[in-house]
Structures are given as structure tokens and as C-alpha cells.
């Protein structure tokens, strides 16, 4: 029902840090091969050089990516902590707003001011993370206001 904007964080959603390196979750390309009425972007709080490296390693192409520069400083955090105010993305994509945008992230502190649009990865089983995210996206398609779906399933944050 209408266009949707899906935002994926890099760490915790598309892959994870291990002791010595960064591991990309298997089958992440499936997240970018979804219906045309869904715009998918990656927004990470890391630096652009790390996003570019991730894009090369993951072999993902033609996906809009945003880095730390689009984030804001967290006034309540340490000097390097950031926030992801969705208004910044909506300025880039004006047809999207709080009714049709979902951000998947692993950090509640980064998205705490837009929590009604957030699905925290801690709420999704990592073993089948890609399959579970695809299921959520499929469910979201039938909602005019994605916040209703999120509130009914992920509001324990």
C-alpha cells in the first residue's frame, strides 16, 4: 500500500563485527531485490571509506549510501556518539515521511528520537536475520502507516 523507504544500518543489520574483522551476513543481496515501490538505502554512522569498503566486499551496487556526515552529534553522548534524525533522510527523499519510513538499526541510542519508525535488530533472530527482515518488509507493505505495524510488534524499547 504505497511507497515505503527502508533504511538499513550496516553494523548489526547487514553484518557484524567480530574479534578481528567484519563479517557480512549471507544473502544480504535479497534485501535489495524487493518490490519497486520500496526504496532501500544504507545509512551507517561509520565513515564513508568504510561504507565504500563494505559495498565492494558485499558486491552490492546501485544503492544509495549515507555515512556519518548525515548523522548529528549526540548531545547526551560521548564526543564520537551520533544520532540518525530521519528528517535528514526525508530532506533527501521528500516523498517519504514518518508514515512510510522504517529504519533497521542495532543501536537504540542512535534512533531514540525516531523510535516509532525503528525496528531494533536485537528483536530479530540473527540466525535467520535476512529471512526475518524480508518477512517484516512483506508485512509492512499492507500498512498505510508503518508506525502501526512497529507499535504492535516492536514497542518494548
Secondary structure as the mmCIF struct_conf table of DSSP 4:
data_model
#
loop_
_struct_conf.conf_type_id
_struct_conf.id
_struct_conf.beg_label_comp_id
_struct_conf.beg_label_asym_id
_struct_conf.beg_label_seq_id
_struct_conf.end_label_comp_id
_struct_conf.end_label_asym_id
_struct_conf.end_label_seq_id
STRN STRN1 UNK A 4 UNK A 8
BEND BEND1 UNK A 10 UNK A 10
STRN STRN2 UNK A 11 UNK A 11
TURN_TY1_P TURN_TY1_P1 UNK A 12 UNK A 14
STRN STRN3 UNK A 15 UNK A 17
BEND BEND2 UNK A 19 UNK A 21
STRN STRN4 UNK A 22 UNK A 24
HELX_LH_PP_P HELX_LH_PP_P1 UNK A 25 UNK A 25
TURN_TY1_P TURN_TY1_P2 UNK A 26 UNK A 27
HELX_RH_3T_P HELX_RH_3T_P1 UNK A 28 UNK A 32
BEND BEND3 UNK A 33 UNK A 33
TURN_TY1_P TURN_TY1_P3 UNK A 36 UNK A 37
STRN STRN5 UNK A 38 UNK A 43
BEND BEND4 UNK A 45 UNK A 46
HELX_RH_AL_P HELX_RH_AL_P1 UNK A 48 UNK A 58
TURN_TY1_P TURN_TY1_P4 UNK A 59 UNK A 59
BEND BEND5 UNK A 62 UNK A 62
STRN STRN6 UNK A 64 UNK A 66
HELX_RH_3T_P HELX_RH_3T_P2 UNK A 68 UNK A 70
BEND BEND6 UNK A 71 UNK A 71
STRN STRN7 UNK A 72 UNK A 73
TURN_TY1_P TURN_TY1_P5 UNK A 75 UNK A 76
BEND BEND7 UNK A 77 UNK A 77
TURN_TY1_P TURN_TY1_P6 UNK A 79 UNK A 80
STRN STRN8 UNK A 82 UNK A 83
HELX_RH_AL_P HELX_RH_AL_P2 UNK A 86 UNK A 92
BEND BEND8 UNK A 93 UNK A 93
TURN_TY1_P TURN_TY1_P7 UNK A 94 UNK A 95
TURN_TY1_P TURN_TY1_P8 UNK A 98 UNK A 100
STRN STRN9 UNK A 101 UNK A 105
BEND BEND9 UNK A 106 UNK A 106
HELX_RH_AL_P HELX_RH_AL_P3 UNK A 108 UNK A 111
HELX_RH_3T_P HELX_RH_3T_P3 UNK A 112 UNK A 117
STRN STRN10 UNK A 118 UNK A 120
HELX_RH_3T_P HELX_RH_3T_P4 UNK A 121 UNK A 123
BEND BEND10 UNK A 124 UNK A 124
HELX_RH_3T_P HELX_RH_3T_P5 UNK A 126 UNK A 128
HELX_RH_AL_P HELX_RH_AL_P4 UNK A 129 UNK A 140
TURN_TY1_P TURN_TY1_P9 UNK A 141 UNK A 142
BEND BEND11 UNK A 144 UNK A 145
HELX_RH_AL_P HELX_RH_AL_P5 UNK A 146 UNK A 154
#
